[in-house]
Amino acid sequence: MPDSKDPERDRLSGRLSRFAKVGAGLSGAAVSYGANRVFAGEDANARNAKALKAALGGLKGPLMKAAQMFATVPDLLPPEFAKELSELQTNAPAMGWPFVRRRMAAELGPDWAGRFQSFEHEAAAAASLGQVHRAVAPDGRPLAVKLQYPDMQSAVESDLGQLRALIGLFKRMDGSIDPSEMIVEVGDRLREELDYEREARMMAVYGGFFSGRDDIRTPEPLPSLSTRRLLSMTWLEGRGLMAFKDAPQETRDRIAALLFEAWWSPMTHLGIIHGDPHLGNYTFGGPAGEAAHLNLLDFGCIRIFPPRFVAGVVRLYRALLNDDRAEQVEAYRSWGFANLTDDLVDVLNVWARFIYGPLLDDRVRTVADDTPPGEYGRREAFKVRQALKEKGPVVIPREFVFMDRAAIGLGAAFLHLDARHNWRALFERSLEGFSEDGLARRQAAVLSAAGLA
């Protein structure tokens, strides 16, 4: 007898149910916001932030991922909001084995299990958009198999729409920054994270970029065991960054140098950056647990920049180094900042001198003395926000978001390690032979070869 259940209706029912659940939670936060506005007080921001966290705390999936993206861009939200959202957990309960079997069959066919030597029933890790299982390939290689949760595309659109509406409501209390372009950017990157075929191509691009090196490694994707919602890749053994927090200074400095190169060299040579330097997205491996090499693990959030934007990054660095005001203005303009007055450039320079600060100082130092990792960038963002209340609002160009996020995320990692380097020397090394035209040619050739053009 055929199954009387209509799977399409079930999916529609699930989407409507999620929309109602998210909407109810965010509506509650909006009501709290309105009450806090009426009664105001010095702690209104803190109370509003707690209301938003409470509204989101019971929800999983794309909304949680987006909220944490917003929280890690220091100048998008007031400090109280960023602090509360950063404490949200993106971990989700793993799907049970019967559900995993059905999902794997949907992606690889009913004989999917025969295409692996073995496949572990329990997930090795579970997050907002999917979970990872350990497996063994037919040729004996250990694998990480990343399986996306069902109906994530609809969930992303639903969650982003509602969160965008709420962010619009909350920004009324702080008109210093117009986050409209930034929210579009976060949405686009989140949609890209759902495309595992794109992630596999990006993984191959990074693998090609660092080929021939033993100190920076990437997994190898297996196309025959992958789909748009399933990604099989070689498993890389390693330990997380926090395992080396008390390692000798030389080890911690080596780790920091590897992280710096893994993020900034692809930016200056190919115009791409890993937009999520979360501690779970890299490990370190080597004999006897040493940090002999860096493993880059996740390529879902890779930002491709126009060459003119990367040239603007380099141009601003040199303009700040030479205290060249005219070049600073041109750099901001090339990024897409509009209506640049002298006052606005002064405010933007507060943030730029923080981000570029370690690169402008020709000496061995930490990235920021006396700053806890979780507070890195918050104080400076607050200063900028306060200044923009008088001079703003300013629309932040969308390309700025993930470069900013990477700089802050890496800075926090360097602070965890208490790493000490001449950061300027490391950056200058990544700029050797840099030109906008050369970058444009390399980027076009590499992305075309990878099917990403």
Helices and strands as residue ranges (DSSP letters): H 7-39, H 44-57, H 62-71, H 79-86, H 97-108, G 112-115, E 118-119, E 125-126, E 130-136, E 142-148, H 152-170, G 171-173, E 177-178, H 180-193, H 196-209, E 216-217, G 223-225, E 230-234, G 241-244, H 249-270, E 272-274, G 279-281, E 282-285, G 287-289, E 293-296, E 302-304, H 307-321, H 325-335, H 342-355, H 357-360, G 373-375, H 378-391, E 394-395, H 400-417, H 423-430, H 436-449
